[in-house]
Amino acid sequence: MGIFQWQERSAATLQAGGVIGPDERLPWPQTSLMGVQHVIAMFGSTVLAPILMGFDPNLAVFMSGIGTLIFFIITGGKVPSYLGSSFAFISVVIAATGYAGKGPNANVGLALGGIVACGFVYMLVGLLVQLIGTRWIERFMPPVVTGAVVAVIGLNLAAIPVKSMAANNFESWMQALTFVSVGLVAVLTRGMVQRLLILVGLVVSSLLYGLFTNVLGWGKAVDLSGVANAAWFGVPTFHTPVFSAHAMVLIVPVVIVLVAENLGHIKAVTAMTGKDLDKYMGRAFIGDGVATMVSGSVGGTGVTTYAENIGVMAATRIYSTAVFMCAAILALLLGFSPKFGALIQAIPLPVMGGVSIVVFGLIAVAGAKIWVGNKVDFSQNKNLIVAAITLILGTGNFTLTFGEFKLEGIGTATFGAIILYALLNLSERDNETKVQAH
């Protein structure tokens, strides 16, 4: 297969229900609704990341739509994925720009230059994979490793909703009410309502939160003044990258984390769908790299595949790439609507926290499913040790620092698992050779 032979995509097959594969779709009205759910799933993080770096959130949403469409085209519509703002860039962008943490980032151009350079290196990695194949990746990432990495993607995020999205006892109870609501929708409803369990649970919980706070006065009231004051339409502010060697040296190593995230995403979707997507791994890396370059070239954040959307797919069993195309188009439109952005940001934080608990948990379970589906033998000490250490590194957010670059939880867990498995596997073979020699 040639590097640029993308033309194998065929029209998605129309399905009425059941498990919907990547190359299938529901009727367009239902597909569009599913797209809305995916936009909501990614929206909180995609908006939060640019705020933490001093970027324009509406531009980040707009570029996430552009990036997702680029990814869709380059992968030939074969890999279901949404590309949103990557948190991996936050610490290095702050280090490169000296951002104080409030308001617009005055040195955003320096960050953009580094982001574009990172995307370029990422694209080169994808081209290498496309040229020589994925066998070397498969050798270093067997099911015990990939299962642990996918589980870590969910577990690493667990502390965010539990520790940071509920300020008091009432808000903790609202988180519980939210994930119970999602669970009840998942079990007690049928049809399209069940498919939209995340969206429906979020809406129901938000309404209940408004009743308890705005009407009964039990907690912090929902503030819709930002929605009322926001304009319906507005053009995001674009910026030009500035290429600084210092900033690029700080930011380019983030490509390691992006590769790990994308690899875990493909392995997770492969496990959930039963369809081998490894052959599209090179395209996925190229698509993500190009999307990051395009985003950074106009003022957007670096982008990556989103764990939140894996959770939604796991819950709905709809893996159609057509859903992500609809989500991308919606994001493009929303990027020009500050009012919608204000509405999403008005969703009570505890409600978002409750939804996040469900989504992140589903991601962790998807990792365990890889182990079960591939019958990983945990009676072998090699597998047991690799899985055990990987889970703790990722969940505990084990961090290694290289100069001013930090490789955190998901990155250290991923590459730690790969290196540890290779080391133990080599040691095991050496031991077997010595036994045979005697």
NORPE-V288112 format. One record per residue. N is the residue number from 1. SS is DSSP state (helix for helix, strand for strand, loop for the rest). Layout:
n->(N,N)
ss->(SS,SS)
//
This chain:
n->(1,2,3,4,5,6,7,8,9,10,11,12,13,14,15,16,17,18,19,20,21,22,23,24,25,26,27,28,29,30,31,32,33,34,35,36,37,38,39,40,41,42,43,44,45,46,47,48,49,50,51,52,53,54,55,56,57,58,59,60,61,62,63,64,65,66,67,68,69,70,71,72,73,74,75,76,77,78,79,80,81,82,83,84,85,86,87,88,89,90,91,92,93,94,95,96,97,98,99,100,101,102,103,104,105,106,107,108,109,110,111,112,113,114,115,116,117,118,119,120,121,122,123,124,125,126,127,128,129,130,131,132,133,134,135,136,137,138,139,140,141,142,143,144,145,146,147,148,149,150,151,152,153,154,155,156,157,158,159,160,161,162,163,164,165,166,167,168,169,170,171,172,173,174,175,176,177,178,179,180,181,182,183,184,185,186,187,188,189,190,191,192,193,194,195,196,197,198,199,200,201,202,203,204,205,206,207,208,209,210,211,212,213,214,215,216,217,218,219,220,221,222,223,224,225,226,227,228,229,230,231,232,233,234,235,236,237,238,239,240,241,242,243,244,245,246,247,248,249,250,251,252,253,254,255,256,257,258,259,260,261,262,263,264,265,266,267,268,269,270,271,272,273,274,275,276,277,278,279,280,281,282,283,284,285,286,287,288,289,290,291,292,293,294,295,296,297,298,299,300,301,302,303,304,305,306,307,308,309,310,311,312,313,314,315,316,317,318,319,320,321,322,323,324,325,326,327,328,329,330,331,332,333,334,335,336,337,338,339,340,341,342,343,344,345,346,347,348,349,350,351,352,353,354,355,356,357,358,359,360,361,362,363,364,365,366,367,368,369,370,371,372,373,374,375,376,377,378,379,380,381,382,383,384,385,386,387,388,389,390,391,392,393,394,395,396,397,398,399,400,401,402,403,404,405,406,407,408,409,410,411,412,413,414,415,416,417,418,419,420,421,422,423,424,425,426,427,428,429,430,431,432,433,434,435,436,437,438)
ss->(loop,loop,loop,loop,loop,loop,loop,loop,loop,loop,loop,loop,strand,strand,loop,loop,loop,loop,loop,strand,loop,loop,loop,strand,strand,loop,loop,helix,helix,helix,helix,helix,helix,helix,helix,helix,helix,helix,helix,helix,helix,helix,helix,helix,helix,helix,helix,helix,helix,helix,helix,helix,helix,loop,loop,loop,helix,helix,helix,helix,helix,helix,helix,helix,helix,helix,helix,helix,helix,helix,helix,helix,helix,helix,loop,loop,loop,loop,loop,loop,loop,loop,strand,strand,strand,loop,helix,helix,helix,helix,helix,helix,helix,helix,helix,helix,helix,loop,loop,loop,loop,loop,loop,loop,loop,loop,loop,helix,helix,helix,helix,helix,helix,helix,helix,helix,helix,helix,helix,helix,helix,helix,helix,helix,helix,helix,helix,helix,helix,helix,helix,helix,loop,loop,helix,helix,helix,helix,helix,helix,loop,loop,helix,helix,helix,helix,helix,helix,helix,helix,helix,helix,helix,helix,helix,helix,loop,helix,helix,helix,helix,helix,helix,helix,loop,loop,loop,loop,helix,helix,helix,helix,helix,helix,helix,helix,helix,helix,helix,helix,helix,helix,helix,helix,helix,helix,helix,helix,loop,loop,helix,helix,helix,helix,helix,loop,helix,helix,helix,helix,helix,helix,helix,helix,helix,helix,helix,helix,helix,helix,helix,helix,helix,helix,helix,loop,loop,loop,loop,loop,loop,loop,loop,loop,helix,helix,helix,helix,helix,loop,loop,loop,loop,loop,loop,loop,loop,loop,loop,loop,loop,loop,loop,loop,helix,helix,helix,helix,helix,helix,helix,helix,loop,loop,helix,helix,helix,helix,helix,helix,helix,helix,helix,helix,helix,helix,helix,helix,helix,helix,helix,helix,helix,loop,loop,loop,loop,helix,helix,helix,helix,helix,helix,helix,helix,helix,helix,helix,helix,helix,helix,helix,helix,helix,helix,helix,helix,helix,loop,loop,loop,loop,strand,strand,strand,loop,helix,helix,helix,helix,helix,helix,helix,helix,helix,helix,loop,strand,loop,loop,helix,helix,helix,helix,helix,helix,helix,helix,helix,helix,helix,helix,helix,helix,loop,loop,loop,helix,helix,helix,helix,helix,helix,helix,helix,loop,loop,loop,helix,helix,helix,helix,helix,helix,helix,helix,helix,helix,helix,helix,helix,helix,helix,helix,helix,helix,helix,helix,helix,helix,helix,helix,helix,loop,loop,loop,loop,loop,loop,loop,helix,helix,helix,helix,helix,helix,helix,helix,helix,helix,helix,helix,helix,helix,helix,loop,loop,loop,loop,strand,strand,strand,loop,loop,strand,strand,strand,loop,helix,helix,helix,helix,helix,helix,helix,helix,helix,helix,helix,helix,helix,helix,helix,helix,helix,helix,helix,helix,helix,helix,helix,helix,helix,helix,helix,helix,helix,loop)
//
